Amino acid sequence: MAVEYDPALIGRVFETTDPVPVTAEMVETFCSAIGETNPLHIDDAAARSGPYGALTAPPSFAVTFRNGRHFFEHVPRFGKQGFDAGKDVEFCAPIRPGDAIVLSSHVKEIYEKTGRSGSMVFVIVRSTLKNQDGEVVAHVDHRFMNRT
Amino acid sequence: MSTILDLHSHSEASEDSRAPLEAYLNWLKLRHTERPLDGIVLTEHRQFNRDADYRALEDKFGILVLKASEVETDYGHVLVFGVTDEMTRRFDFANVRIPAQELIDEVARMGGVAIPCHPGRPNVGLCEHYEKKPPLENVVAVEVLNGGSRKGEDERSETLARSYGYGTIGGSDSHLVSLIGLCGTRFDAEVRTIDDLVCELRGGVYEPVDFRPPRKVVPHAVAVEVK
């Protein structure tokens, strides 16, 4: 093993949030903030005649859902400092106003690598987003880099 | 018949690349005039996928795809060509502190070849380690052209290779589709398989080739006094 950690951490869901209601206003505000122009997300009439039959949130809306307040208590740290090294999002189904989204999170992967600036340990936390029907709408992989 | 291969590239199988192999091959096919490569070698970080089979894509695009690995050692990063099950049992490729001398010697004994890459790069290149530790033995070649190099890094690599009499190779170190094939290695002989490649790297005639467009010279800004 390249880096030492408790292997039981991997894959174990450590947190599930309460449902977060999605409102039309939240979607509208998000679209406005990112300059979204796709009518499927901003024009009710156009969206009704579109493939989803109603307004949907832009795919990147998936990253606006926050993990719970105890999130970082469960994410292992290595070294003394680190930062958010980006997110990968897999979109599975549209998020719509009226949905209630639940996040459940687990540590997906831990690995070490070396680069120009030194040694690093990456911790990948995967949050799975489900709607009120239990349908997975997205997987968001949060990539945390720890400087060792 | 000579062969030109990009000996260092990363597909989306590497955690820091987003480049699908098919997109690499399509890019090379479309840009064959500027980057006349016969094939590429996927050198995924700290892993080797023995079972990956790229023959369908090779046939579709007419471009050779070979598999190798980029591992991390106590002397920096090293490309391993001709990976076997015996090698992956002997070394944990995920370990970022593989003893480089053992790797070079054991890979050679097992029929492959291990080549330090981007030696001029800080921290993960041979040059910096040679300043603190004795030089490695049995190094066949080093990568002196790397598509991801910053200013001065390739020059340091070239100086090292000349000082120690190492052979020299080139590779794009591509993590993005548009960067594939920017650097490569031209072999005098035909290379069609990983065994051919190992054989040529050990005893053939080859040289790095650079397909990067010349850098644009940006004139220094001149301060203008605002009245």
Interface residues (C-beta under 8 A of the other chain):
Chain A: M1 A2 Y111 E112 K113 T114 G115 R116 S117 G118 S119 F122
Chain B: E15 H45 R46 E72 G76 H77 D92 A94 N95 V96 R121 P122 N123 V124
